[in-house]
Amino acid sequence: MLRNIWAVSRNAYWRKDFPLVLLLFIFPIALCSLMISMFSAESPYDLPIGVVAEGGGELQGKLLRAIDATKTSEITLRCKDISECSSAMRKGDILAFVYIPHDLERHAVRLEAPAVTVYTNGQSLLTSKLITNDIRVAVATVGAVLVKNTIQNPIGVELHIVGNPTGNFEYFLGIGLVIALFHIIAMLLGAYLYAFPVREKEVGKWLSLSGNSIVVAYLGRLWPGVLILGSELMGMLAIVRSGMPAIETIDKVVLYGGGYLMVAVCMAIGASFVGIVGEMRIALSAAAVVGGPAFAFCGQTFPVFAMPLVIRCWTFILPITQMMQLQSAFFFGHLGIVRAFHAFEILAIFFVFWSLVAIFTLGARLPRCVKKEEAE
């Protein structure tokens, strides 16, 4: 049996096939390296903003210097009026702009709590939030100095970020997008590997090498892809998690084992698509449709519990959801091992289920393909 599995694997992988090289090496390594380097700055900085400053005065100058000194924002445009800055924001020249009224200082010294208005783009919620947070702190600091802290908020708010205290985007979006890339690449690889013999009319040779065993035929094309893509995923995760607190050995086993399982599940789903539809084009399209938008449903950008019931059910069966639950459990160190192991178990169940689906559907599909090849 092992000899047959090796023969099937060698036939599937040891050949000149550019799409296979793309899916196994170029796409996962190049795209993920690009993604990691994109988030290497940890958080955005020097984002361009505009200013509409009426009148003048010492307070206005202090506010402008404080806003320009923030890490997130850089004043790149001085506008005559609001319409000019609005036009610049629609063109994409600036991401936000600040309006400072001419009577700001007079109202401030009278303790009338005047407002500095910030206009942001509602389509860029995350960027807008970063800009407004820094501007709010800068304005509040200048205001406190002006009134010599004679007015204080009756109730203060103190924030502590758990799991990602630096607000590093690499730990938030970087990890999720790396997993999402491998999620779709593994599905596409599974669909391509199992559909290739059907398209090239090599199903008879494939089954002959497997000793006419569907299980051997399935496993022979599965394990090298899982080993290669899984190892690449673990390497990328090790890079993006390098600055996070160290985890214990058992945590690493569960984390990295879960990565291999996610790749295996995705490849099994791709193989199932081939067994169901029998055509490479449709199987690849199905893998892209299922795997492509999965990141939006995994709970990384929108809480799963707030989704409608039907969407929550769909979210649960996506492998990426369980992998995201698994890796995020270790943001808190070993304390998350129970939650992580639960996600690991679900991935294992998914792998068994989709493998059975793939074996059953391929078992029904491949003999018909052999008869068609013999007839031709």
C-alpha positions in Angstrom: 0.0 0.0 0.0 2.8 2.5 0.9 4.5 1.7 -2.3 1.4 2.5 -4.3 0.9 5.7 -2.4 4.5 6.7 -3.2 3.9 5.8 -6.8 0.8 8.0 -7.0 2.6 10.9 -5.2 5.6 10.7 -7.5 3.3 10.7 -10.6 1.3 13.7 -9.3 4.2 15.9 -8.1 7.4 14.8 -9.9 6.7 16.5 -13.3 7.1 19.8 -15.1 3.8 21.6 -14.3 4.0 25.3 -13.9 0.5 25.7 -12.3 1.5 23.2 -9.7 4.7 25.1 -8.9 2.6 28.3 -8.7 0.2 26.8 -6.2 2.8 24.9 -4.1 5.6 27.5 -3.9 5.3 30.8 -5.7 1.9 31.9 -4.6 2.1 30.9 -0.9 5.7 32.1 -0.3 5.6 35.3 -2.5 2.2 36.5 -1.6 2.6 35.9 2.2 6.1 37.5 2.2 4.5 40.5 0.5 1.7 40.5 3.1 4.1 40.3 6.0 6.4 43.1 4.7 3.3 45.3 4.1 2.4 45.0 7.8 6.0 45.2 9.1 5.5 48.9 10.0 3.1 47.6 12.7 0.6 50.4 12.3 0.0 53.2 9.7 1.9 56.5 10.2 2.1 60.0 8.6 -1.3 59.6 7.0 -2.0 62.8 4.9 -4.7 65.1 6.3 -5.8 68.6 5.6 -6.6 71.6 7.7 -9.1 74.5 7.5 -7.9 77.0 10.0 -9.9 80.3 10.2 -8.4 83.4 11.8 -5.2 82.7 13.7 -3.8 83.0 17.2 -1.5 81.2 19.6 -4.0 78.4 20.4 -4.5 77.6 16.7 -0.8 77.4 16.2 -0.4 75.0 19.2 -3.2 72.8 17.9 -1.7 72.6 14.4 1.7 71.7 15.8 0.2 69.1 18.2 -1.8 67.5 15.4 1.1 67.4 13.0 3.3 65.9 15.7 1.1 62.9 16.2 2.4 59.6 14.9 -0.6 58.8 12.7 -1.3 62.2 11.0 0.7 64.6 8.9 -0.7 67.9 7.7 -0.1 68.0 4.0 -2.7 70.4 2.8 -3.9 73.8 4.1 -7.4 74.6 2.7 -9.2 78.0 2.4 -12.6 76.4 3.2 -14.3 73.1 3.9 -15.3 72.6 0.2 -11.7 72.6 -0.9 -10.7 70.0 1.7 -13.8 67.9 0.8 -12.8 67.9 -2.8 -9.2 66.9 -1.9 -10.5 64.0 0.2 -12.8 62.8 -2.6 -9.8 62.8 -4.9 -7.8 60.7 -2.4 -5.2 63.4 -1.8 -6.0 63.4 1.9 -7.7 60.9 4.2 -9.3 63.4 6.6 -9.3 67.1 7.4 -9.7 69.2 10.5 -11.8 72.4 10.8 -10.6 75.0 13.4 -13.1 77.9 13.8 -11.9 81.5 14.1 -13.4 82.0 17.6 -12.0 78.8 19.1 -9.6 80.5 21.5 -12.1 83.1 22.7 -14.7 80.3 23.6 -11.9 78.2 25.1 -10.7 80.8 27.6 -14.3 81.4 28.6 -14.6 77.6 29.4 -17.4 77.2 26.8 -16.0 73.9 25.5 -15.7 74.8 21.8 -15.2 72.0 19.3 -12.5 71.2 16.7 -14.3 69.3 13.9 -12.7 66.3 12.2 -14.1 65.1 8.9 -13.2 61.6 7.9 -14.1 59.1 5.1 -16.8 56.7 6.2 -15.5 54.1 3.7 -12.2 53.8 5.5 -13.4 53.1 9.1 -10.1 51.7 10.4 -8.0 54.5 9.0 -10.5 57.1 10.2 -10.5 55.7 13.7 -6.7 55.9 14.0 -6.6 59.5 12.8 -9.5 60.6 15.0 -8.0 58.9 18.1 -4.7 60.7 17.7 -6.3 64.1 16.9 -8.6 63.7 19.9 -5.6 63.1 22.2 -3.7 66.1 20.7 -6.6 68.5 21.1 -7.3 67.4 24.6 -3.7 67.8 25.6 -3.5 71.4 24.3 -6.9 72.2 25.9 -5.8 70.9 29.3 -2.7 73.1 29.2 -4.8 76.2 28.1 -7.3 76.0 31.0 -4.6 74.7 33.4 -6.6 71.6 34.2 -9.3 73.6 36.0 -12.0 71.4 34.4 -11.7 67.7 34.7 -13.9 64.9 33.5 -16.0 63.6 36.4 -15.5 60.0 35.2 -12.3 58.9 33.5 -11.8 56.1 31.0 -8.7 53.9 31.1 -8.0 51.5 28.3 -5.9 48.4 28.3 -5.4 46.2 25.2 -5.1 42.5 26.0 -3.3 40.2 23.6 -1.9 42.8 21.3 -0.9 45.8 23.6 1.1 47.6 20.9 -1.7 47.6 18.4 0.5 45.9 15.9 -1.3 45.4 12.6 0.9 42.4 11.8 -0.6 40.5 14.8 -4.2 41.5 13.8 -4.5 41.6 10.0 -1.2 40.0 9.1 -1.8 36.6 10.7 -5.4 36.5 9.5 -4.5 37.3 5.9 -1.6 34.8 5.8 -4.0 32.0 7.0 -6.7 33.2 4.5 -4.2 33.0 1.6 -3.2 29.4 2.5 -6.9 28.6 2.9 -7.8 29.4 -0.7 -4.5 28.2 -2.2 -4.9 24.8 -0.5 -8.5 24.5 -1.9 -7.3 25.4 -5.4 -4.4 23.0 -5.1 -6.7 20.2 -4.1 -9.1 20.9 -7.0 -6.2 21.2 -9.5 -4.4 18.0 -8.4 -7.4 15.7 -8.5 -8.9 17.3 -11.7 -5.6 17.1 -13.6 -5.8 13.4 -14.5 -9.4 13.8 -15.5 -8.6 16.7 -17.9 -5.5 15.0 -19.3 -7.3 11.6 -19.6 -4.8 10.0 -17.2 -7.3 8.5 -14.7 -6.5 5.0 -15.9 -2.8 5.4 -15.2 -3.6 7.1 -11.8 -5.8 4.2 -10.7 -3.3 1.6 -12.0 -0.5 3.2 -9.9 -2.7 3.0 -6.9 -3.5 -0.6 -7.3 -7.1 0.3 -8.2 -7.7 1.6 -4.7 -9.6 4.9 -4.4 -8.2 5.4 -0.9 -4.6 5.0 -2.1 -5.3 7.2 -5.1 -6.7 9.9 -2.8 -4.0 9.8 -0.2 -1.1 9.6 -2.7 -2.1 13.0 -4.2 -3.0 14.5 -0.8 0.0 14.0 1.6 2.8 15.8 -0.3 0.7 18.9 -0.8 -0.3 18.9 2.9 3.4 18.5 3.9 4.6 21.2 1.6 1.9 23.8 2.1 1.6 23.0 5.8 5.3 23.6 6.3 5.2 26.9 4.4 2.2 28.0 6.5 4.0 27.2 9.7 7.1 29.1 8.6 5.0 32.1 7.8 3.1 31.9 11.1 6.4 31.6 13.0 7.6 34.9 11.3 4.4 36.9 12.0 4.2 35.6 15.6 7.9 36.1 16.3 7.3 39.2 18.5 4.5 37.7 20.5 5.0 36.0 23.9 6.5 32.5 23.8 4.2 29.6 24.0 4.8 26.1 25.5 5.7 23.0 23.5 2.2 21.5 23.7 0.8 24.8 22.4 3.1 24.7 19.4 2.1 21.2 18.7 -1.6 22.1 18.7 -1.0 25.4 16.7 1.2 23.9 14.0 -0.7 20.6 13.9 -3.9 22.7 13.3 -2.2 24.4 10.4 -1.4 21.1 8.7 -5.0 20.0 9.4 -6.5 23.2 7.9 -4.4 22.6 4.7 -5.5 19.0 4.6 -9.2 19.9 5.0 -9.0 22.5 2.3 -7.4 20.1 -0.1 -10.0 17.5 0.7 -12.7 20.0 -0.1 -11.0 20.7 -3.4 -10.9 17.0 -4.1 -14.6 16.7 -3.2 -15.5 19.4 -5.8 -13.7 17.4 -8.4 -15.6 14.2 -7.4 -18.9 16.1 -7.5 -18.6 18.1 -10.7 -15.9 16.2 -12.6 -14.4 19.2 -14.4 -11.3 21.2 -13.5 -12.7 24.6 -14.5 -15.8 24.2 -12.4 -14.0 22.6 -9.5 -11.4 25.5 -9.5 -14.2 28.0 -9.7 -16.0 26.4 -6.8 -12.9 26.4 -4.7 -12.3 30.1 -5.5 -15.9 31.0 -4.6 -15.8 29.2 -1.3 -12.2 30.0 -0.2 -11.9 33.5 -1.6 -14.3 35.5 0.6 -13.9 33.2 3.7 -11.8 35.8 5.5 -14.8 38.0 5.8 -16.8 35.3 7.6 -14.1 34.0 10.0 -14.8 36.5 12.8 -11.6 38.5 12.3 -13.2 41.6 11.0 -16.8 41.2 12.2 -18.0 39.2 15.3 -19.4 35.8 14.4 -22.0 35.9 17.2 -23.5 39.1 15.7 -24.1 37.4 12.3 -27.5 35.9 11.3 -28.0 32.2 12.2 -27.6 31.0 8.6 -24.3 32.9 8.2 -23.1 31.6 11.5 -23.7 28.0 10.4 -21.8 28.7 7.2 -19.0 30.3 9.1 -18.7 27.3 11.4 -18.0 24.8 8.6 -15.2 27.0 7.0 -11.8 25.6 8.0 -10.4 29.1 8.3 -12.8 29.9 11.1 -11.5 27.1 13.3 -7.9 27.9 12.5 -8.4 31.5 13.4 -10.0 30.4 16.7 -7.1 28.1 17.3 -4.3 30.6 16.7 -6.0 33.5 18.5 -6.4 31.3 21.6 -2.7 31.6 22.1 -2.7 35.4 22.2 -3.1 34.8 25.9 -0.4 32.1 26.2 -1.0 28.6 27.6 -4.3 29.7 29.1 -6.0 29.3 25.7 -5.0 25.6 25.2 -8.5 24.3 26.0 -10.2 26.6 23.4 -7.4 25.9 20.9 -7.7 22.1 21.3 -11.4 22.3 20.8 -10.8 24.0 17.4 -8.2 21.4 16.7 -10.7 18.6 17.3 -13.2 20.3 15.0 -10.6 20.5 12.2 -9.8 16.8 12.7 -13.5 16.0 12.3 -13.7 18.1 9.2 -10.8 16.3 7.7 -12.4 12.9 8.2 -15.7 14.1 6.9 -14.4 15.8 3.7 -12.0 12.9 3.1 -14.9 10.5 3.1 -16.9 12.8 0.8 -13.9 13.0 -1.5 -13.3 9.2 -1.5 -17.0 8.5 -2.1 -17.5 11.0 -4.9 -14.1 10.1 -6.6 -15.0 6.5 -6.3 -18.2 7.1 -8.2 -16.6 9.5 -10.7 -13.2 7.9 -11.6 -14.5 4.5 -13.0 -16.7 6.4 -15.4 -13.7 8.5 -16.5 -11.7 5.3 -17.1 -14.5 3.9 -19.3 -14.6 7.1 -21.2 -10.9 7.0 -21.8 -11.0 3.4 -23.0 -13.9 4.2 -25.4 -11.8 7.0 -26.9 
